[in-house]
Amino acid sequence: MAAPGRSYNRYQYETSPRKLEPVIEPQRLPRTPKKPSTASKKNKQEQVAKAKKIAAKTKAKMVTYLVVGFGVLYAISFQNSQINEAFTKKQSLERKISQVKKENEQLEVSIQNSLNLSQIEALAKERLGMQKLTNKQTIYIDLPKKDYVEAGSKEVKIEENEGFLDSIINYIKNIFK
């Protein structure tokens, strides 16, 4: 054991453990309860009232933040649902457009097939009972060789855009002619 006032080295060279001296704590004397005064009761009541007001304000703030947070989340989810609806409408319209395009292509092919002259002739013979012309059914018409186009008799006058002074001068010339 070291003498009081001496500092202990951290490293111990001996094999036996060092003996610790008991730590003596100062004894606490029991307190005698004091009678609360009326001023301290009022002070405590004011503190309790202030604490209740602060707690009410913090609760109100928390409720407000929660309501605003849920409102923002609701707005975001509503917007996403609107986007999804618009996207599905767009996809359905695109499907309809592709169906209409296919139908148009099929109709164009059927029109091209119906414009085949040999097919038209066959349909006319079968459905309408038409026949080819014979020489007896041909009528020739003689037309006179007269030209039906008339030659222009009027002279075409091309007017150019004249300036203000030129128009006044031409007007005066026309008056004195």
C-alpha positions as CSV (number, residue, x, y, z in Angstrom):
1,M,0.0,0.0,0.0
2,A,1.2,3.4,-0.8
3,A,1.4,6.2,1.6
4,P,-1.4,8.8,1.6
5,G,-0.5,11.7,-0.7
6,R,1.5,9.5,-3.0
7,S,0.3,8.8,-6.5
8,Y,-0.2,5.3,-7.6
9,N,1.7,4.0,-10.6
10,R,-0.6,2.5,-13.1
11,Y,1.6,-0.5,-13.6
12,Q,1.9,-2.8,-10.6
13,Y,5.1,-4.8,-10.3
14,E,4.0,-7.2,-7.5
15,T,2.0,-10.3,-8.0
16,S,-0.4,-9.7,-5.2
17,P,-3.4,-7.4,-5.9
18,R,-3.4,-4.0,-4.4
19,K,-5.7,-3.4,-1.5
20,L,-8.2,-0.8,-1.9
21,E,-9.1,1.6,0.9
22,P,-12.8,2.0,1.5
23,V,-14.3,5.1,0.2
24,I,-16.2,7.0,2.9
25,E,-19.1,9.0,1.6
26,P,-20.4,11.9,3.7
27,Q,-23.6,11.1,5.4
28,R,-26.6,13.0,4.3
29,L,-28.9,14.4,6.9
30,P,-32.6,13.8,6.4
31,R,-34.4,16.9,5.3
32,T,-37.2,18.2,7.3
33,P,-40.2,18.8,5.1
34,K,-41.0,22.5,4.8
35,K,-44.5,23.7,4.8
36,P,-45.4,25.2,1.5
37,S,-46.2,28.7,1.6
38,T,-49.2,30.3,-0.2
39,A,-46.9,32.1,-2.6
40,S,-45.2,28.9,-3.6
41,K,-48.6,27.3,-4.2
42,K,-49.6,30.1,-6.5
43,N,-46.3,29.9,-8.3
44,K,-46.7,26.2,-8.8
45,Q,-50.2,26.7,-10.1
46,E,-49.0,29.3,-12.6
47,Q,-46.3,26.9,-13.7
48,V,-48.8,24.1,-14.1
49,A,-51.1,26.4,-16.1
50,K,-48.2,27.5,-18.3
51,A,-47.1,23.9,-18.9
52,K,-50.7,23.0,-19.8
53,K,-50.8,25.9,-22.3
54,I,-47.5,24.9,-23.9
55,A,-48.7,21.2,-24.1
56,A,-51.9,22.3,-25.7
57,K,-50.0,24.5,-28.3
58,T,-47.6,21.6,-29.1
59,K,-50.5,19.2,-29.5
60,A,-52.2,21.7,-31.8
61,K,-49.0,22.1,-33.9
62,M,-48.6,18.3,-34.1
63,V,-52.3,17.9,-35.2
64,T,-51.8,20.7,-37.8
65,Y,-48.6,19.1,-39.2
66,L,-50.3,15.7,-39.4
67,V,-53.3,17.1,-41.2
68,V,-51.1,19.0,-43.6
69,G,-49.0,15.9,-44.2
70,F,-52.0,13.7,-44.9
71,G,-53.4,16.4,-47.2
72,V,-50.1,16.5,-49.2
73,L,-50.1,12.7,-49.4
74,Y,-53.7,12.7,-50.5
75,A,-53.0,15.3,-53.2
76,I,-50.1,13.3,-54.5
77,S,-52.0,10.0,-54.6
78,F,-55.0,11.8,-56.3
79,Q,-52.7,13.2,-58.9
80,N,-51.1,9.8,-59.5
81,S,-54.6,8.2,-59.9
82,Q,-55.5,10.9,-62.4
83,I,-52.3,10.2,-64.3
84,N,-53.0,6.5,-64.3
85,E,-56.6,7.1,-65.6
86,A,-55.3,9.3,-68.4
87,F,-52.6,6.8,-69.3
88,T,-55.2,3.9,-69.6
89,K,-57.4,6.1,-71.7
90,K,-54.5,6.9,-74.0
91,Q,-53.7,3.2,-74.3
92,S,-57.3,2.3,-75.1
93,L,-57.4,5.1,-77.7
94,E,-54.2,3.9,-79.3
95,R,-55.6,0.3,-79.5
96,K,-58.7,1.7,-81.2
97,I,-56.6,3.7,-83.6
98,S,-54.6,0.6,-84.5
99,Q,-57.8,-1.4,-85.1
100,V,-59.2,1.4,-87.3
101,K,-55.9,1.5,-89.3
102,K,-56.1,-2.3,-89.8
103,E,-59.7,-2.0,-91.0
104,N,-58.7,0.8,-93.4
105,E,-55.8,-1.2,-94.8
106,Q,-58.2,-4.2,-95.3
107,L,-60.7,-1.9,-97.0
108,E,-58.0,-0.4,-99.3
109,V,-56.9,-3.9,-100.3
110,S,-60.5,-4.9,-101.0
111,I,-61.0,-1.7,-103.1
112,Q,-57.8,-2.4,-105.0
113,N,-59.1,-5.9,-105.7
114,S,-62.4,-4.6,-106.8
115,L,-60.8,-2.1,-109.3
116,N,-59.4,-5.0,-111.3
117,L,-61.0,-4.6,-114.8
118,S,-61.3,-8.3,-115.5
119,Q,-63.1,-8.7,-112.1
120,I,-65.4,-5.8,-112.9
121,E,-66.2,-7.3,-116.2
122,A,-67.0,-10.7,-114.7
123,L,-69.2,-9.1,-112.0
124,A,-71.1,-7.1,-114.7
125,K,-71.7,-10.2,-116.7
126,E,-72.8,-12.3,-113.7
127,R,-74.9,-9.8,-111.6
128,L,-76.1,-7.4,-114.2
129,G,-76.3,-9.6,-117.2
130,M,-74.3,-7.2,-119.4
131,Q,-72.8,-8.3,-122.7
132,K,-70.0,-7.0,-124.9
133,L,-71.0,-4.5,-127.7
134,T,-71.6,-5.9,-131.2
135,N,-71.1,-4.0,-134.5
136,K,-74.8,-3.5,-134.8
137,Q,-74.9,-1.5,-131.5
138,T,-72.2,0.9,-132.6
139,I,-73.4,4.4,-133.7
140,Y,-71.0,6.8,-135.4
141,I,-71.6,10.6,-135.1
142,D,-70.2,13.2,-137.5
143,L,-69.1,16.5,-136.0
144,P,-68.5,19.6,-138.0
145,K,-64.9,20.9,-138.1
146,K,-65.9,24.3,-136.9
147,D,-63.7,25.8,-134.2
148,Y,-65.7,26.6,-131.1
149,V,-62.9,28.8,-129.5
150,E,-63.5,32.5,-129.9
151,A,-60.5,34.9,-130.4
152,G,-60.1,37.7,-127.9
153,S,-61.4,40.9,-129.3
154,K,-60.8,43.2,-126.4
155,E,-57.4,44.7,-125.7
156,V,-56.1,43.8,-122.3
157,K,-54.6,46.8,-120.5
158,I,-52.1,46.1,-117.8
159,E,-51.9,48.8,-115.2
160,E,-48.8,49.2,-113.1
161,N,-49.0,50.6,-109.6
162,E,-48.4,54.2,-109.9
163,G,-47.3,56.6,-107.2
164,F,-49.5,59.4,-105.8
165,L,-48.0,62.1,-108.0
166,D,-48.1,59.9,-111.2
167,S,-51.8,59.3,-110.7
168,I,-52.5,63.0,-110.3
169,I,-50.5,63.8,-113.5
170,N,-52.4,61.1,-115.5
171,Y,-55.7,62.4,-114.2
172,I,-54.9,65.9,-115.4
173,K,-53.8,64.6,-118.8
174,N,-57.0,62.7,-119.2
175,I,-59.0,65.8,-118.4
176,F,-57.3,67.9,-121.2
177,K,-57.6,65.2,-123.9
